[in-house]
Structures are given as structure tokens and as C-alpha cells.
Amino acid sequence: QVQLVESGGGLVQTGGSLRLSCAASGRTFSMYAVGWFRQAPGEEREFVATISRSGVNTNYAVFVEGRFTISRDNIKNTVYLQMNSLKPEDTASYFCAARESFLSQSSLWRSESEYSNWGQGTQVTVSS
């Protein structure tokens, strides 16, 4: 098990940028794949991006490709989500999640049901 804490959310204008961080506790964080999800008011939580435990493999939702970049620093036990060219429709609470990936350095998961460890979320608001 790992504990996750998100930070970096805030209010930004359309076209602006934010970098979210997901800090994890535990010495085995490098054995976990991580995903970012978001949930807007009244909407279902949706997948945003995921990164393999090695950091080599990534995958994105279509609506953020080319604008968001997920990365990780396993020395610092932190995963980042760099968000550029933000749009009002990106407004949501953003959550990071982690799952064990002991058998594969490259596996990715897009479904929230695959993740067993979740942070509390950080709010991102993009004004028009």
C-alpha cells in the first residue's frame, strides 16, 4: 500500500499551465504504475493519463494528448502531470491513483477499477 497526496491545483486562465504533483509514501513506489483521473461536478470520474512503473511508457486520454504530459521521479517518489493550453472544460478535481505492477515494468492501466490506492484530489479551475 502507498499513500498518495496531490498538490499543485489552482485557478488559471484559459491557455495557462499548471503542474500537478502526486507524492507517495513507501519505499516501493517504483513498483507501482500511476494514473491521473479527473471528475467535474455532476460528471463521472474519467481517465486522464497513466505511466508505467519505469516511467518509460505512458498513455493519455484523447482530449489531453499534446497538452498534458505525465512523468515520474522514482527517487522523489513523485508523479507529475504537466498541463498546458488549459481549457475551461479541464476544470475538475484531479486525482492520482497507484496500483502494483510487480510483474511488468511497462504495463499501463486506464480503468479506475484497476487502481487500489487513491489520493484526496486537487482542484483545477480554468477561467474563460
Salt bridges, closest charged atoms under 4 A:
GLU46 OE2 - ARG38 NE 2.74
ASP90 OD1 - ARG38 NH1 2.86
ASP90 OD2 - ARG67 NH1 2.72
GLU112 OE1 - ARG45 NH2 3.04
GLU114 OE1 - ARG99 NH1 2.79
